[in-house]
Amino acid sequence: MKSQQPRNNLAFVRFVLFFRAFGAGYGMFLQVFLVLSGACTAAYAQSPDISGSWRGELDVGLQKLPLHFHFQQADSLWQGSMDSPQQNARGIPLSEVQVNGPLLYLEIEAIRGSYEGVLLGTSIQGTFRQAGMEFPLILTPFEGEEAATLSRPQTPTGPFPYEIFHTGFVNEDAGILLQGTLTIPPGPGPFPGLVLVSGSGPQNRNGEVFSHQPFWVLADYLTRKGIIVLRYDDRGVGASEGDFEQATTADFAGDAWAGLERIKRLEKIDTLHLGVVGHSEGGLIAWMMAAEQRKDLAFIAALAPPVVSIDTLMAQQTYDLVRGSGASEELAREQTKINRQLYRAIKEAPDPDAAREALLPLIEKHFVSAADSSAREKEKERLWQQYAPMTSGWFFQFIKMEPQRYIEKIGIPTWVAFGEKDRQVNASLNGEALEEMQLKGVEIHHFEGLNHLFQKAPTGAVSEYGSLEETFHEPVMENLADWINRQTSPGP
């Protein structure tokens, strides 16, 4: 799910706000831009040689983020890449590198970022920026390091004891073609089948993040247990058509229904036992689909799903992530209180324009520090650029959602799992809310020591995701597979 005390801590809390869980690729990266912090001098007759590796540390208030840049020149053109070692994100391409005398400009399209700096002696001094946010960043040369080979022992490797083939299916209502991969057990069948539904943020069919491929790992495990699995690229991602940024949670549910129609037509499928398995926002989508009570959907499974209202969930997320970063109890509560006000303003607004009008005075109250009226207006505009995504189509609809309104309508077998150390979808808050509903046919599991991605984790912090070797805790997959197969077994 997606994610800023004046100044230093502002950026981190915004990261908490707009972090969309299980994000693919570089979506989990704190995205920032850089502003020029120096003037060109005629002392440089030609551009300096910046070849090699440079490193710096981005201070976002509640944590420090090391960044490494690597530059090389080919045919008079500069090229390069960026690493975030703490997040095990390496080789992020620099889409543009310009060196003009002592001035350096970098654009990093993959994270919607850029950097401008000035070479002063043996260092480059500049600023990172995103939509008005500014962070000083000084780069100094270093020998560089070999990209570490990340151990991902659970990533499936062949030969495989089942069929694999790529497939396409159409969401007729949206008019888009989605592409995915089917894994089908050997033998005549019929087999139960399911569609994997990803969480927030643009993701490919494997749910790839920091070289982990959790949906590939899960599909491999379930197929070996006799279950047909379809996983697919989100709309606008990989080989799938569509515009991800313009879609809402309801649109993504439509994509999942289209996937269910695809597996329904398979020769080996057991059409009486079709289901969906969703993670995080994908779990919310599973609730929504089950609430429609269509006869084709026989079961659902929800991994780390939201149960409480989304504004309540995200306020708790703010507290958990800020507190987990090492910040004081006082600061965590302060940021949570502010975010609650922002969420409430959006939730109560009838449309995005009204949400903007409600947010602006809150932003001015909590974050604008300039005394001069002209400076205040500029600062307000800069801050609004940071918070504008809160009125985007997806977030504007998402923050208004009340998952329990869907859950109470569910009448099919349901399996739910929470990770006890989850800092994004608090397991205690959501699990207890679900248990209090006392629904028949809903099986709830709490797994100790697991984070939001169902990895065994020291603290559950987001920064740990990439450093852990485990992709998906096997006992969770085993429990899920056994439960699905019990749904298809004849009764006593």
N, C-alpha and C positions, 0 to 999 in steps of 0.2 A: 504494500500500500504506500502511497507517495509521501517526500519531505523537503525559524531562524531565531532587558536589559540592553540595553543600548549597546550598540556597535558589535563588540567582539563576538558575543554569543548569538547575534541575530542570524548569522549565516547557518549555524548548525541547526537551529530550531527550524529554519525553513527547509533544510535537508530532511528533517524528521517529517515535516508536513507533506512533502511531495515525493517521498521515497515510495515507489510502487513495488511492493514485495515481489520477490522471485524474478526481478528484472533481468533481462537478457543482456549479454555482452557488457557494455560499459554503462548501462543504465544505472548501476549502483554507484557510479563515480560521482563525487561532489563536483558538479559542473560549474566552472567559473571562467571568467574572461579577464583580460589584463588591460590596464590603461597606461599610456605613456607617462613616465615619471622622470623626464629629463629633456634637455634640449640638445639638438645636434650641434656639433662643433666642427669648425673647418680644419681642426688639427688632423682629422683623418682624411688622407688623400684618396684612400681606397678602402673597400670593405675589409674588415679583419677576418682572420681565419678562425672560425668557431668549431672546426671539425672536432669530433670526439664526443665525450659524455660530460654532462653538467647536472648538478643536483641542487635541490633546495628543499625547504620545508614550509609548507603552507599552514599557517596558524589560523584555524577557524574558530578559535576561542575555547571550545570544550575539548578539542583534540587537535593533534598535529598530523598533517598528511605529507609524508615525503614524496617528492616527485623527481623523476630522472628524465632528462632529455638527451637524445642521441642525434648528432648531425653529421651529414656527409655531403660532399659536393660532387655532382656528376654533370659533365657537359655545361659547366658554368651555372648550373641550377642547384640550389640547396634542397635537400630532402632530409627527413628525419622521423623519429618516433618518440613516444613518451611512455614511461612506465609509472605505475603506482605500486611500488613493492609491497606496501602494507596490505593492499587489497589483492595482491597476486594478479594484477592486470598489467600485462606487458605487451610491448609492440603496438601500442595504440598509434595509428598513423597520423602524422602531421599533414593535413591537407594543403597547407601553404606555409612556406618558409621564405621570408624576405629579409635580406641583410642590406642595409643602406648606410654606409659609414658605420657609426657606432650604434645605429638603431636596429633593433631586432623585432620582427613581427611574426608571430606564429598563429596559425589557425588550426584548431583541432575539431574538425567537423563531427567526429564520432561522439564527442561529449558536448557538442555545441559550445565549444570554448575557444578562447584565443589568448595570446600573450603578447604584450609589447614591453620592451625593456631597452636599457641603454648600457652598452659595454663601458664600464669604468674600471680601468686597470685590468685586474684579472677576475673581475666579477661582472655579472649582468644584473642590474638592479631594475626592477619593474613592479608591476601590479597584476594580480589576477582579478578578473571581474565577471560577474554574471548579472545582466539586467540591472545594473546600478550597484551591485555589491562589489566592494573593492578590498583586496587583500594584498599587502606587500609580499613580494617574493624575490629573494636574492639567489641567483644561481652561481655556483662556483664549479670549476672543472674538477673531474676526478677520473680515475683510471677506467671506471665502468665495471660492469660485472656481467658474467655470463648469465643469460636468462635461466633461472632455475627450472629444472624439469619437475613439474608438479606431479606428485604421485596421486593417481586417481585409480586405485585398484579395482573399483567396482565398475568402471566403464566397460561395457560389454565388448568382447572380442570373439571373432569366429573361430572355428565353424559353429554355426547356430543350428540347433535341433528343431527348427521351425521355419516356416516360410516368411520372407520379407519382401514386400513390394510397395512401391510408391503409388499413390493414388490421388486423384483430384475429386472434389465434390463442390456443388454450387449451392450457395445461399440464395435461393430464388428471390426472396424479399429484398435483399440488398443488391442483388445482381452482381455478385462477385464469386470468383473461383478461388477456392482454398485448396492448398496442397498439403499432403501429409504422408505418413508411413503406416502401413498395416503390418502387424505381426500375427501370424496364424499358426496355432499348434499343429503338429502332424496328426494324421489319423482322419477318420471320416467325420467326426463330430456327431451331433451338433455341439458347439461350444458357446458358453456365455460370452458376451462381448461388451466392451465399454469404450467410451471416449474420454481421453484425458483433457481436462480443461485447466488452462494455466491461470496464474494469479495476475496481479496488476503489472502493467508495463509490457512493452513489445517484446515478445519472446518467440524463438523458433520452436520447432516441434520437439526438440530435446530439452527445452527449458534451460538452455545453456547459460551458465553464470560462473565466472572465474574458472573456466575449464571443467567445471562439474556439468554433468548432463543428467539431472535427476529424472526427467521423464523417460529418457532412454533406459536408464537403470531400472526404473519401475516397470516399463513395458516389457523389458527382457525377463524380469522376474515373474511377472504375472502370466506371460505367454508360456513360460516353462511350466507353469502350474495349470495349464489347460484353458487359458482365457484369451480370447481375441482382443487386441488392443489397437485403437487408432489414436495416433498423436499427430498434431498438425501445426503448421506455422500460423501464428496469429495473422489476422488481416493486415496487409501492408508490410509483412515481415517475410523474409526469405522468398519462397516461390509463390506466396499467396497474394492475391489482388486485394484492393481496398485501401482505405485511409485509416490507419490506426488512430491518429490524433483526433479525428472527428467522430469516433465511435463512443458509445456509452456502454455501461454494463449490460443493458438490455440488448444492445446490438451483438455483444459477444455471446450472450445466451442464444441468440438466433444462429450464430455460427456453430455452436455446439449441437443445436437441434439438427442442423444440416449434416453434421458429422454422424449423428445417430442414424439419420436416414441412410447414409452411405453404408454403414456396417449392417444395417437391416437387410440389405440386398445380397449379402455374401452367401455363397452356397453352403458353407459350413456353420452358419450362425444359428444359434438357438434364439429365435425371435421372441420367445417368452421370457428371456432373461437378458435384457439389454439395460445397460446402466451408464452412469457418468461418474467419474472421479475427479473432483476439483480441489485445487490448492488455493488457500487464501481467498482472494476475490473469486477464484474459480469455485471455491466452496460455497460462496454466496450465490454464484450462478447455479450450482447444483440445487440449492434451496429453491431458487426461483423456478427451475425446470420442474422439480417435483411438485411444487405448489400448483402447477397447471393441470396436474392429474391426467395427463395423456396416457392412454393405455399402453403405448409403446415403451414407456420408461418403467422398468421393473424394480430398480434399486438405485441408490446413490451412495457415494462415499465422499465425505468432506474432510480435508486435511487442513488443520489450522483455520477453520472458517470463522468469520465474524458472526456473532450471535446478538450482542447488544447493538443498540443504534450506532451507526457509523460515526457520528460526532463524538459519542461517548468512547467508542473504541479508539479513535484517533487522539483524543485527549489523553487517554491512558498510555497510548503509544508514545506520545510526547514525553510524559513523565518517565516511562521505563527507559527510553533511549537516552534522554538527558541524564538521568540518574546513573544509568549504566556506563556513561562516558567518564564518570568520576566527579561530576559536578555535585554541589552540595544539595541537601534536601530542600533548602530555601529556594535556590535557583530553579530546581526542577519544578517545585510547586508554582513559582512565579510564572515560568514559561507555560505551564499547563493552564493556569488561570487565563493568561492572555490568549492562548490558542482556543480555549473554550469560547471566549467572546467572539473570535473571528469565525469559528465554525457556526456558532449560533446565528450570527449575522447573515451568513450565506444560506443556512438552512431555512431561515424564516423569510428570505427574499423570494418574491414571486417570479423573478426573472434575473438573468445575469446583469442587466443594467442596474436594477435595484440593488443587487448584491454589491456592485461596485460602489454605489452611493453610500451603502451602509458600512463598507470596509474602510473607505477613505478617512473618516474621522477617527476610527479606531487606530489606524496606522499612524495618523498624525499624533494622537494622544500618547501612544506607547513608544514610538520610535523617532519622531522628528525632534531634533535638538537645536537646530539653528534658530537664532533670535530674529535676525533680519527677515522681513517679510518676503523679499525676493529670494533669499537663500532658502527659506522654508518651502516656498513653492517648488523650487528645483529639487529639493530633497524629497518632498512629497511625490513628485513625479518619478524620481528615481526609485523610490521605495515601491510605488505602485507597479512598476515594471517587474519587481520581484514577486509581488503578490497577485498579479494578474492571472496566473494559471489557476488560482482558486475559483475563478469564475468561468473556466473553460467548460465545455459541454460535459465532459466526463466527470470532472470533480463536482460541478454544480449539481448534477444528478446523484452522484455517489454519496455525497455528504448528507443527503436527505433520506437515505434508505434506512428502513427499519427491518432488519432480517427476520425478527420474530413473526412479523406478519406473514411471511412466506412459510416459515418453519411450522407454524401451527396448522397449516393446511396439508402437511405432508402425510400421506397414507400408505407409503411403501417402505420396505425395509431400508434402514439408514444406518451407516457405520460412520462414526466420527472420531477423529484423533486430534489430540493437542500435545505439543511439546512443552514440558514443564518450564523450560528456560526461554520460551519464546518472548522476545521483547517487542515484537511487532503486532501480534494478535495475542494479547495476554491470556494465557491458558486458564488461570484461576477465574478471572472476570467472566470470560465467555463460557467456560465449561460449567461453572456454577449456574449461570443464567439458563443454559440448556437443560441442566438437570432439574432445575426448578419448574420447568415446563411439564415434566413428568409425562413425556410422550411415549406411547406404546410403539414398539418396533424400532426404537432408536437406541443403538448400542454405542456407548461413549467410552473412550479410552484416554487415559492420561499417561504419557510416557516420560519417565524421569530422565533428567539430564539432556533432553533434546532441545534444539533451537527451532526457529521458525521453518527451517529447511529440513527438519528431522535428521539433523546430524548430532552426534554426541559432542557436546560443546562444554568448554570450561565455564563460560559465563552466559552465553547466548547472544553476545554483542554482535552487531552487524559486521564489525571489522574482522571477526573470526571466520566468517564464511569461507573465504578463499584459502585460508591457511590450514583448514582441516582436510585430512585425506578422505574421510568418509563422505560419500555423496548422499546416501540414503540409508538410514538405520535398518538393517535387515529384519529384526523382529517386527517392525511396523509393517513391512511388506508381507511378511509371513502371515501375520494376523489378518491383514486385509485379504490376501489371497484365500485363506481358509474360510473366511466369512463369505466371500463371493461364491465359492464352490458349495458352501452349505445352502445357499439360496437355491441352487439348482438341483440339489439332492432330493430324492423322493422322501416324503415324510414317513414316519413310522407306521 
